[in-house]
Amino acid sequence: MKDDQIINKKYHILQRNKIFKNSNKFIYNELSGRINNSLENINFSINNCLEIGYSSKEISNYIMKRFNKIKYTTADISPYILENLNSMGEKILLDHDHWKLNRKKFDIILSNCYLHLTNNFKLLLKNISQSLNNNGFLL
């Protein structure tokens, strides 16, 4: 681990794999339900969605059901999660500390207990903001 890193990436990936294998995801499912409830309140269409850090199929299932023509993208630092993820849509291997996503691409970017695992939160929020369309939002 480098001196400027707070989060050890190798350990972080091991923890992500452990979360994915755990069948009892009570906290993640509960928070996913709250995210879905928040999405109930929006009154415009979403065409492009990015979920950073997969945690539960609750969010993707809800969004793909509600917005049937949506392009859903899941990004995670764990290759294991992406390889074993049975979801429709694009999958991107992404270390959120090394953001390489297009500008003005997403209508919504979602994350469930994942964004705090960064070594530079200010830069991450700047990158997210630049990847959102003009009327896009982070939840």
Sequence and secondary structure as in RCSB ss.txt:
>XXXX:A:sequence
MKDDQIINKKYHILQRNKIFKNSNKFIYNELSGRINNSLENINFSINNCLEIGYSSKEISNYIMKRFNKIKYTTA
DISPYILENLNSMGEKILLDHDHWKLNRKKFDIILSNCYLHLTNNFKLLLKNISQSLNNNGFLL
>XXXX:A:secstr
  TT SS HHHHHHHHHHHHH S  HHHHHHHHHHHHHHHT  S   EEEEES   HHHHHHHHHHSTT EEEEE
ES HHHHHH   SSEEEE  TTS    TT EEEEEESS TTS S HHHHHHHHHHHEEEEEEE 
